[in-house]
Amino acid sequence: MRVDGGLAAFPGLRKPVTVDVATLPVARRERLQRAVAAADFFARSARPARPAPDARAYTIEIDDGTRSHTLALAEPIADPALQALVDAIRACSATDVG
């Protein structure tokens, strides 16, 4: 996941975060997998989102070994399932970056 924008964002300081689910504890891996399924991630349109001024924009790319999909989101994220997915990725990436 890549995060761009937001208040006081410094381009170049934020690096993309990669989460390798194989290295996650079981509970985190299952939470992330449930969030991907609940958001119906692979069926979502990949059209770019337009962030509001000073809002964060997220680019999420997921490769499950058989398919790969990229989705652009912008705050505020109105869809609770997509917000839960962003939250799950951020929770995993806080300590489990690969």
MARVEXZA-258148 format. One record per residue: residue in three letters; x, y, z of N, C-alpha, C in turn. Coordinates in steps of 0.05 Angstrom, whole numbers, padded with zeros to 5 digits, always signed. Layout:
alaXYZXYZXYZ
...
This chain:
met+00017-00023+00000+00000+00000+00000+00018+00024+00000
arg+00010+00044-00016+00024+00069-00017+00005+00090-00007
val+00014+00108+00010-00002+00130+00020+00010+00156+00010
asp-00006+00173-00002+00002+00199-00012-00016+00221+00000
gly-00005+00244+00002-00020+00267+00011-00025+00268+00041
gly-00044+00284+00049-00049+00288+00077-00036+00314+00087
leu-00044+00324+00109-00032+00348+00121-00003+00342+00127
ala+00014+00362+00120+00043+00361+00126+00056+00336+00114
ala+00047+00327+00091+00059+00304+00077+00085+00313+00064
phe+00105+00297+00066+00131+00303+00053+00136+00282+00032
pro+00134+00290+00006+00138+00270-00015+00166+00258-00012
gly+00168+00232-00017+00193+00218-00015+00199+00206+00012
leu+00186+00216+00033+00190+00205+00059+00173+00180+00065
arg+00151+00179+00052+00133+00156+00055+00139+00135+00034
lys+00147+00112+00042+00153+00091+00024+00130+00071+00023
pro+00127+00058+00000+00105+00038-00002+00110+00016+00019
val+00088+00006+00030+00089-00015+00050+00081-00041+00037
thr+00097-00062+00041+00091-00088+00031+00086-00107+00054
val+00064-00121+00054+00058-00141+00075+00057-00168+00062
asp+00074-00186+00072+00075-00214+00063+00058-00230+00082
val+00034-00238+00073+00016-00252+00091+00027-00277+00103
ala+00046-00290+00088+00057-00315+00098+00073-00311+00123
thr+00082-00286+00129+00098-00280+00153+00082-00270+00176
leu+00056-00265+00171+00039-00254+00192+00030-00275+00212
pro+00026-00267+00237+00013-00285+00256-00015-00292+00245
val-00024-00316+00252-00049-00327+00241-00073-00307+00244
ala-00076-00295+00268-00098-00276+00272-00098-00252+00253
arg-00074-00241+00249-00072-00218+00231-00076-00226+00202
arg-00065-00249+00195-00069-00259+00168-00099-00264+00162
glu-00113-00276+00181-00141-00281+00177-00157-00255+00176
arg-00150-00236+00192-00164-00210+00192-00161-00197+00165
leu-00136-00197+00155-00131-00185+00129-00145-00200+00106
gln-00145-00226+00107-00159-00241+00086-00189-00237+00087
arg-00200-00235+00111-00229-00229+00114-00235-00201+00103
ala-00218-00182+00108-00222-00154+00099-00221-00153+00068
val-00202-00167+00056-00201-00168+00027-00227-00180+00015
ala-00236-00202+00027-00260-00215+00017-00285-00197+00022
ala-00287-00185+00045-00310-00169+00052-00312-00144+00034
ala-00289-00134+00026-00288-00110+00008-00292-00118-00021
asp-00293-00144-00027-00296-00154-00054-00275-00140-00072
phe-00250-00139-00061-00228-00124-00072-00223-00130-00102
phe-00222-00155-00110-00215-00162-00137-00237-00155-00157
ala-00261-00149-00148-00283-00142-00166-00286-00112-00169
arg-00272-00097-00153-00275-00068-00153-00261-00055-00177
ser-00273-00033-00186-00262-00018-00208-00236-00005-00200
ala-00217-00005-00218-00190+00006-00212-00188+00036-00219
arg-00211+00048-00225-00209+00077-00232-00197+00093-00209
pro-00181+00113-00216-00168+00128-00195-00188+00146-00180
ala-00183+00149-00154-00199+00165-00137-00188+00193-00136
arg-00204+00213-00132-00195+00241-00130-00196+00249-00100
pro-00173+00253-00089-00173+00261-00061-00181+00290-00057
ala-00193+00295-00035-00199+00323-00027-00173+00336-00020
pro-00172+00363-00021-00147+00376-00013-00138+00368+00015
asp-00113+00363+00019-00101+00354+00044-00111+00327+00054
ala-00123+00312+00037-00132+00285+00045-00112+00265+00036
arg-00112+00242+00049-00094+00220+00041-00107+00205+00017
ala-00089+00195+00000-00097+00178-00022-00082+00152-00018
tyr-00095+00129-00023-00083+00103-00019-00083+00088-00045
thr-00061+00075-00051-00060+00057-00074-00054+00029-00062
ile-00072+00011-00066-00070-00016-00055-00067-00035-00078
glu-00046-00051-00077-00042-00072-00097-00041-00099-00082
ile-00057-00117-00090-00058-00144-00078-00053-00165-00099
asp-00035-00183-00093-00028-00205-00110-00032-00230-00093
asp-00051-00247-00100-00056-00271-00084-00044-00296-00097
gly-00027-00292-00116-00014-00315-00129-00027-00324-00154
thr-00053-00319-00157-00068-00326-00181-00078-00301-00196
arg-00080-00279-00182-00090-00254-00194-00077-00230-00179
ser-00076-00208-00193-00066-00184-00181-00085-00161-00189
his-00089-00143-00170-00107-00121-00175-00097-00096-00159
thr-00101-00073-00171-00094-00048-00158-00118-00030-00156
leu-00121-00017-00133-00144+00000-00128-00134+00026-00115
ala-00144+00048-00125-00138+00074-00114-00162+00084-00098
leu-00156+00093-00074-00177+00104-00056-00169+00131-00045
ala-00188+00147-00038-00182+00173-00026-00200+00177-00002
glu-00189+00191+00018-00204+00198+00041-00223+00221+00034
pro-00246+00222+00046-00257+00202+00064-00267+00177+00049
ile-00261+00154+00061-00270+00129+00049-00298+00122+00059
ala-00317+00125+00042-00345+00122+00050-00353+00093+00054
asp-00341+00075+00040-00349+00047+00041-00335+00034+00066
pro-00351+00025+00085-00340+00014+00110-00322-00011+00105
ala-00328-00027+00084-00312-00050+00079-00284-00042+00068
leu-00283-00021+00052-00257-00011+00042-00242+00002+00065
gln-00255+00017+00082-00242+00029+00105-00230+00007+00123
ala-00245-00014+00127-00235-00037+00143-00211-00050+00131
leu-00210-00051+00104-00187-00062+00090-00163-00044+00095
val-00166-00018+00091-00143+00000+00096-00134-00003+00125
asp-00152-00004+00144-00145-00007+00172-00130-00033+00177
ala-00139-00055+00164-00126-00081+00168-00097-00080+00156
ile-00094-00068+00133-00067-00066+00121-00049-00049+00139
arg-00060-00027+00148-00043-00009+00166-00036-00024+00192
ala-00054-00039+00203-00048-00054+00227-00026-00075+00223
cys-00027-00088+00200-00007-00108+00193+00020-00095+00188
ser+00020-00073+00174+00044-00060+00165+00058-00045+00188
ala+00044-00040+00210+00056-00025+00232+00079-00040+00244
thr+00078-00067+00244+00100-00082+00255+00110-00104+00237
asp+00096-00110+00215+00103-00133+00198+00107-00124+00170
val+00128-00110+00165+00134-00100+00138+00154-00118+00125
gly+00148-00126+00100+00166-00144+00086+00179-00131+00062
